Amino acid sequence: MIELIHLEKKYENAVPLRDVNVVINDGDVISIIGPSGTGKSTLIRCIDLLERPTGGKIILDGEEITAQNYDVTLARRKMGMVFQSFNLFGHLTVIENLMQPQIDILKKSKPEAYKTGLELLKQVGLAGRELQYPEQLSGGQKQRVAIARTLAMDPEVILFDEPTSALDPTMVGEVQAVIRDLTHTGKTMMIVTHELNFARAICNRVFYMDEGGIYEDGPPEQVFDNPQKQATRRFIHKLKVLELMIGDENFDFVGVGTDIDRYCLHNDVPPRTKYQIRLTFEELATQILSDVLKKTPLLMTIEYSESNEEASITVEYDGEKFDPADSENSLSYKLLKGSLKDLSYNYDADAEHPNIVKAIIRQS
């Protein structure tokens, strides 16, 4: 078991990890996902002590491996890292790459290390390649050798740092297949990846990282199908977001329209969808909710999904309960609702802005 307690990593100009607290159970297979620059690789490099945390503790099997006098080699015998750049020794053959760490660290004899190496090459589909050099292999084959080298140390925990990101797309599948087979071995695994379908298929747990730590932690069916937090939902569904605060009835209508046009152009929103976004904005802000706008600002959020090309507009506002269906501009409301896939209203007294209108735009 690995426990992270108030883990922190600071650099001069960034803080990728801020007060991370989590327990990683024996046998967990964890996919680590999230936008670039949110500390995914930093997290596993800290766990392996390739990066020294600047604060907090890491507990491995009851021992604090971040303690000042702890022998780091003891932790590294239990953990193996697979890097995106393979890190094979070019002057050694494939089998020598697998034998060397067994001899140096595990103190195995050469015959024993050789036998283990051959078995592992067979396991990763590279039987017969033992006498070749890394330069004779494809990228996918090199990564499979790197995985076999890690397995040769018989680690309890395997950490993968974007293992397919440096590969040609045609080679990604062969490495993913090896990793998928490893998930049935009972080893604890943490895999940093941008391949969301792969992440979902192999894991029993997902870390979505953002805002300096593990922003959401849950089983794949929750994180991918029903994320509990807004940033997770936007990442999973590849949502492009524009937030507009409309202050009063005298807002800059032309300026806001220009912002919407720029957003649609930047995100390749289809023309029909762009037109419907503009129409929905105009009807809600200048007609249906015009009386509300005289009393309180409107927070308007436009979301466009790259994955399914669906757009939505959410409008939130304070004040007493007001359903736009009850607006004096009932004709505008009916016409707008008829042009949309869905138009709904909800009042949540516990929300920051209790009145919530959501418009789902038909796909173009």
ABEGO torsion letter per residue (X at the ends): XBBBBGBBBBBAABBABBGBBBBBBBGBBBBBBEBBGAGAAAAAAAAAGABBBABEBBBBGGBBAABAABBAAAAAAABBBBBAAGGBBAABBAAAAAAAAAAAAAGBBAAAAAAAAAAAAAAAGABGAAABBAAABBAAAAAAAAAAAAAAAGBABBBBBGAAAABBAAAAAAAAAAAAAAAAAGBBBBBBBABAAAAAAABABBBBBBGGEBABBBBAAAAAABBABAAAAAAAAGBBBBBBBBABAABBAAAAAAAAAAAAAAAGBBAAAAAAAAAAAAAAAAAAAAAAAAABBBBBBBBBBAAAGBBBBBBBBBEBBBBAAABABAAAAAAAAAABABBBBBBBAABABABBBBBBBBBX
